[in-house]
Amino acid sequence: MERLGFLSMYFVAKEESGRLSYEFTHTKLLGIRLPKFISPSIKAYEAQGANGYQFGVRVRMPSMGKIIEYFGDMSVLSLRG
């Protein structure tokens, strides 16, 4: 579950083609489940890349289309003294 103010968004994590995908299941507003036609569609993943992690997120709203989409790579640096 991920919270954004009064919204709670629920996901199920699944392994898919070597990466971790998050399947969006439903949204609650102040604890009340919203119907699908006013809930966002969210697709997200993360995977191990050559030099760290790869990730991507896409959020769409019915009748509005894409709200936000971002993806990239995150490198893990070693902190050695």
FENMO-V428680 format. One record per residue. N is the residue number from 0. PSI is psi in whole degrees, -180 to 180 (NA if undefined). BURIAL is b if it has 9 or more other ideal C-beta (glycine too) atoms within 8 Angstrom, else e. Layout:
n: [N,N]
psi: [PSI,PSI]
burial: [BURIAL,BURIAL]
//
This chain:
n: [0,1,2,3,4,5,6,7,8,9,10,11,12,13,14,15,16,17,18,19,20,21,22,23,24,25,26,27,28,29,30,31,32,33,34,35,36,37,38,39,40,41,42,43,44,45,46,47,48,49,50,51,52,53,54,55,56,57,58,59,60,61,62,63,64,65,66,67,68,69,70,71,72,73,74,75,76,77,78,79,80]
psi: [142,136,143,94,-123,-5,139,126,132,140,158,129,136,143,130,112,42,8,160,117,144,116,118,134,-47,170,144,140,116,37,-2,124,130,145,155,-36,-11,11,150,159,121,129,132,152,162,149,160,128,-174,-39,21,-131,148,146,160,145,137,130,127,150,140,139,-6,-25,-152,130,-48,149,131,153,163,-169,145,122,145,119,144,131,98,134,NA]
burial: [e,e,e,e,e,e,b,b,b,b,b,e,e,e,e,e,e,e,b,b,b,b,e,b,e,b,b,b,b,e,e,e,e,b,e,e,e,e,b,b,b,b,b,b,b,e,b,e,e,e,e,b,b,b,b,b,b,b,b,b,b,b,e,e,e,e,e,e,e,e,e,e,b,e,e,e,e,e,e,e,e]
//
